């Protein structure tokens, strides 16, 4: 009788326990730039890049709307992957709408044009009220309940493999070379995020030669659950050596209608071994019917509609993807 009573008490207690909370990603439409809002179960926020300036504050407005939907009133950590206008240009408008506590980047802008100097000056002015942190490969971004490791920054990458990684990469082709890139793209700050068994990677606009440093001859990253395509889905990035080594279950392409989503890169991602689905922020005009995913998995069919893709992940490795345009939802079970 006591045993039965104990079981009943346990079941009753389990019934009132709160449901496990998800880690949420909002892949915001900034028309071919990048802005990804990540919100932890404890409501800490990390924003990766801030989109473009101008356009009547279009991008900062969309970021603020996503933050409101997520229930956050400030950005705890703003990560700027690199100093190009479509990633860092929106920072002055962002700080007008949301307080930003900490700003993380790879260090100084290496580009010296007039436009680059204007971008840097506006950025430095905008972040004066925030704690400014420069990170290097191997550093950690401190969000509660997550393990976030910087794997590339300022043209360098991690030397040692992440836990569980380090195996030889069968997709490396020693006869193939990629051009050197001296722009800010090659200095992108990229990171791997772990939430229990769920793993996400964002490498900014890291270009091909630098991608190879992470996965050839040995894969220093390992496999991931979710891959944000590098460089908006351009074929200057997203090498087969990288993407196929990562073995993503799902990929999200942060392309615009006429930027990114290039057929060659799209094919590399779409044909990645064991990829279950590719989702896109925009229909790619360059891709045509043959190199775009089905409409339900595209947030924006038209050029300037502003819909987003949301991913909600659980620590057991399961996650759900939701399209704000049509409410199409798909769940990927734990493996």
Secondary structure by P-SEA (a helix, b strand, c coil): caaaaaaaaaaaaaaaccccccbbbbbcccccbbbbbbbcccbbbbbcccccccccaaaaaaaaaaaaaaccccccbbbbcccccccccaaaaaaacccccbbbcccccccccaaaaaaaaaaaaaacccbbbbbccccccccccbbbbbcccccccccccccccccccccccccbbbbbbcccccccccbbbbcccbbbbbcccccaaaaaaacccccccccccccccccccccccccccccccccccbbbbbccccccccaaaaaaaaacccccbbbbcccccccccccccccccccccccccccbbbbbbcccccbbbbbccccbbbbbccc
